[in-house]
Amino acid sequence: MWQTATITEIRPETPHATTFRLAVPSWVGHLPGQHLMLRLTAEDGYVAQRHYSIASAPDDSGHIELTLDHVEDGEVSGWFHTVAEPGDTVEVRGPVSGFFAWPGDRPALLVGAGSGVVPLMSMVRHHRARGLDVPLRLLVSARSPEELIYAREYGAETTPVFTRGAPEGVPVGRMAAAHVAPLLAERPPGGWEAYVCGSNGFAEHASRLLVAAGQPVDRIRIERFG
């Protein structure tokens, strides 16, 4: 069922990514890693619909957050980044898909790139909000520190990888075995459940690194975009 959602806050994250907080009074709740369907309807009746990962942790506030890249020529993301203001309304439906969801009941190894970190951040926030003891690690790739979404929120659980520019003394380059192997070596009780999110190319690359480091194929969950 479609529901009306009202934008209550707009918060820049990077030069190209912004978080939009939505009030959805009848939201049924979600699991970290799930996404929703979002629909915009123009005055002439034209409808544009997209799927977006939910960035916020589950709570009972009646609010959810989406973090959207400003995609060049993107109908929906373009509207959000150039037109939307607090008080504007959109339609949402969901949550959708449980395959990529993490309820917090098993050790989670999260690997993302760019805006692929959005559903993973929902997991990190859930882990913190509930004070969970289950191990969680996040390996996140960005072009530079300026392009690292949620940079202000990361803690000891997170290892950033920068592919184009990095602070002095930090290596620059693509995610590699040297980043993944130490995390797999931790081997928590029961082993890791790996969650990979990013572009098609990144998802394939990260999955190969995980398998090469010893992660079972059947314990890798992948969410792709693009």
Secondary structure, DSSP 8 states (H G I E B T S, - for coil): --EEEEEEEEEE-SSSEEEEEEE-TT-----TT-EEEEEEE-TTS-EEEEEEE--S---SSSEEEEEEE--TT-HHHHHHHHT--TT-EEEEEEEE-STT---SSS-EEEEEEGGGHHHHHHHHHHHHHTT--S-EEEEEEESSGGG-TTGGG--TTEEEEESS--STTS-BS---HHHHHHHHHH--TT--EEEEEEEHHHHHHHHHHHHHTT--GGGEEEEEE-
